[in-house]
Amino acid sequence: MRLAVDGVIINKKGQVLVVKRNESSSAFPGCWALPGGGVEDTDPRIWIACKREMHEETGLVLSGGKYINYFDTMNRDPRNRVVSFAWLFTEIFPFPPVVAQDDVVDFKWVHWERLVYLEGRKPSMELAFDHNYIVTDAWYKHPESFMDPENNGYER
């Protein structure tokens, strides 16, 4: 079994940062996913591993963060059994430019509604692994982070 971390990074426009995996990735090559990766033996805490992975894949140095949940569904990763811990990061100050690095070849900001299971419908953009469920769980647990500040409420 392996431990991993995933991050839901959302800006003030209600957009979630997704990254495109390298074509040589051993799982879901060339697919869009949340930034994240494996916990290393040298990581003193899983939370620190999450911040490290966010920086390695996006160049962002993040602080704060809200714990979402752990995700342990069998076969969520085709390589082996993986338990992932996820955090939500919201934009307080403008994010600096994102830089695709490490095993990421591209990135884009996607409105959260395209990524969640909402009111009985599937997401219009499928992500690798079970990442759509992670974004959905973040939305249910921390809805205030998904509010549209210009409309003073949820954008639907």
N, C-alpha and C positions, 0 to 999 in steps of 0.2 A: 504494500500500500504506500502511496505517496501523498504528501500534503502539498497543497497549492493555494494561491491567493488570486483573487480577481477584484478589479475595481470598477465601480460605476462612477464615472467622472461626468458631472452635468454642469453646463454653463447657465448663465442667466437667461438665455433664450429658450431654455427647456430642451437643449440638445445634449445627447450623450456621445461621448467620444468612443468611437469604435476603431479598431486597428485591423489591417489586412495582414494575415499571416503569410510568411514566406512560402514560396512554392516548394521548397525543400523540407518544410515542416513534416514531422512524422505523423501528425494528426491534423486533419482538416487543412491541408495545404491550400493556400490561396483564398481561404475563406475569411469573412469578417468575424471579429470576436471582440470581447472586452479585453483591455490590457490585463495581463497577469502572467503568472508562471509559478514555478516550483519554489517551495521553501527549501533553503539551503541549510546544511548543518551549522554554518557559521552565523545564521540569523539568530540573534538573541531572543526574539519574540516573533510570533506570526505577524503581528501588526507591523513590525519593522520590515519583515519580508515583503509585505504589501507595498509599503512606501518605496522600498528598493526596486521592486518590479515595475511600479508605475514610472519611476524615474528612468530605469533602464530602457523601457519601451517607448516612452513619450518625451523624455527630457524634462518633465514637470517635477518640481519639488513640492510635494503636497504636505499639508499639515491638517490637523483636525481629522475629520472623517467620522462617519457613523457606521457602526457595525450593522450589517444586514442579516447575515445568517451563515450557516455552514451548509454545503451541498454535497451529499454523499450517495446519490443515486447510483446503483450499479450500472456499469457500462456508460457512464457519462463521458468517459475518455476511452477511446478504443485501444489505447496502449496498455493500460493496467488500471487497477483500482485507485481512484484519486478522490480525496476529500478536500474540497476547496472552501476557504473562508473568504467572505466578500465584505467590502466596505464601500460606502457611498461618500464621494467627495463633491462638495458643491462650491461653485465659484463665489467667493466673497469679494476678492479683488480681481480685476481682469487677469485671466490666465495669460502667461507669456506664450509666444508661438510654440506649437507642438512640433517636435522633431521625431520623425519615424526612425527608430534605431533598434539595435539588438536584432531580434528575429522578426521585426515588423517592417514591411515594405511600403505601407501607405496608411493613412488615417483619414477619417472624416467625422464631422459632427452630424448626428442624425437625431431628429426630433423624437423624444421619448415615446410618443404614441405609436410610432412605427415599430417599436421594439417590444411592446408589452402585450400580454394576453389580457384583453380588456372587454368586459361585457360579452363574453362568449365568442369573441372573434380571435383569430390567430394574428400574430404580428405580420405586418406587410414586409418586414425585412427579417429574414431568418439569420441568426448568428450561430457560430460554431458551438460545440459542446451543448451545455444547457444554459447558455448565457441569456437567452430571452427570459427564462424563468428567474434568473438572478435580477434582471432589470425589473421584472414584474414584482418580485418580492420587495425590492427597494421601494417601488411606487406604493405598495400597500403599507409598508412599515413606516415610511418617511414621506408622506404625500406633500408636506410643506416644502420639501426640497424640489418638487416638480411644478410648483406654482409659477404662473406667468406673471411677473411683476407689473407688466403694463395693463393687464386685465384684472389685476387684484384677485385672481382665482385660478382655477384649473382651466387650462386651454383644452377645449373639447370640440 
